[in-house]
Every structure is written in C-alpha cells, then in structure tokens.
C-alpha cells in the first residue's frame, strides 16, 4: 500500500505494540500483536478509519 507523505507505522519487537504517525497525529496501539504483519494490518485499518485510501 502507498502511504501518505509523512505517514509512518512502527512496530516494537519487544513491546509487541505499534505506533502510527499520520496527518500530524501520533497514536500508540498497545495491544500485544503476534508479529509485525498483524500490527501493521491493524495500524493500516486504523488509518483507513481516519480516511486514508491507498
């Protein structure tokens, strides 16, 4: 998927959490995700709810 300029998704391999930075806001999604792929899918779904379209 093509991200918007300045959009970033960061997965913490130790905490198993994900941080999403998009449109000037940063959101911490603390649920322990099984792996990076699951975390990124959740973060992308969060961005879609905010209006991001690939």
N, C-alpha and C positions, 0 to 999 in steps of 0.2 A: 504494500500500500504506500502511496505517496503521502508523506507528511506535509503539513503546512510549514511555512518558514518559522523557525524558532520553536517548533514542536519537538519535544523530547520525551522519551519513555526510558526510565532507568530501573533495572531490576537489581535488588540487593541479594546477592547469593548467600549471604549469612542470615539476614533477617527474613528472607523469602517474601519481602514486601515490594511494592512498586511505587515509583514517583512519576507523576505525569505533569509536564510543564507545557501549557498551551494557552495562547491568547492572553498572555500576561498573568495567568494564574498557575499556581503550583498546588497539586493535590497529592496527598500521601494515602495510598490504599494499603492498609496494614495487614489484610488477611494473609495468612501464610499460603502462598501458592506453591504447588508441587514442583514447578520448574519455570524457567524463563518464558517458555512458549505460553503457558497458561496465564502468566502475569501480563504479558504483552497483549494477549487477546482481551483480557479484562480491561486493560488500560485503553485499548482502541475502542472497545464498546463504550467506555465512559466518554471518550471524545466524540463518538457518534451521537450520543445523547445530548451533547452540547452543540451539535450542528455540523461537525466535521464530516466531510464527504471525500472519499478517496478520488 
